């Protein structure tokens, strides 16, 4: 047993009463208003006096806010702090992007549809080894305690593991969820002595250096079609009408269905890779985005990024290694002799103009990706990429 730990996410469906649900909606409304007011404050202080308002300055004002606006007294302090923390993170990542020379991403005001959660940042008393008030299971595990909202019915379809850290209450279209993060011990799987490179694509979801072709999930197309029909219906309906609101809800539900199917598929695919291999190499998408500013590709990148996130989470808790590698020329480089040029690739076929090596184009790429992750590097290549 190793003593290192990793963070795991546990998500459970909540069944609030009408009054509890109203209180949760009200919490969303107030935290969003706080976020937007905090943003407004930062912008105007900067415009008027060139002054920077820090997260610390804003956190200090929460007590005064509670005294002035009684409605805020009805929200747990940590939940309010978290709204301002989110604003601070948005600012920090904006400045980090500016520093890297990337464009845009100045923090924006949050409309209702882009604010669907609030968070308790502490749920466990480490010293005493027991639950604090937020998130504590009560009523023999049938409900959880949500401060200022009540004991909300919760379906624990599997047990929590490790030490609980935070609790987020999330609204997903018309369903509520309790999302716990827990610190769990790493539980290494037995070594397999197998290493693999994974190339993601649009024709296939992924191709491995072992020659495995992972198809895209089958039912997704059907739902995407349904989504397009529903979106057209919505567009025809009068703004502000009841029928339109119902239609918008339908679209959101189909989106949710697609997202969940995709997630299930990602989990299944990641589980298999982690079970079978000690090391998994893939292209570093953050780099690939900059290299190939291709719109269609950047859209599917979103899906792959969440897949790689799931993969690295599973790998971490299983003691496996995931290695992102530089993506340059993986599809143009000959895996046998290292010759790298555009002419090597003809659609799905790879044919090296130097040594005549033939392969499936993506399979060849997957092998290059694996080679880049191994200590021996890209052997045989006279055209190594800097
Ligand atoms: Zn070659």
Boltz pocket constraint, residues with backbone or C-beta under 6 A from the ligand:
constraints:
  - pocket:
      binder: B
      contacts: [[A, 334], [A, 335], [A, 336], [A, 337], [A, 338], [A, 339], [A, 352], [A, 353], [A, 354], [A, 355], [A, 356], [A, 357]]
      max_distance: 6.0
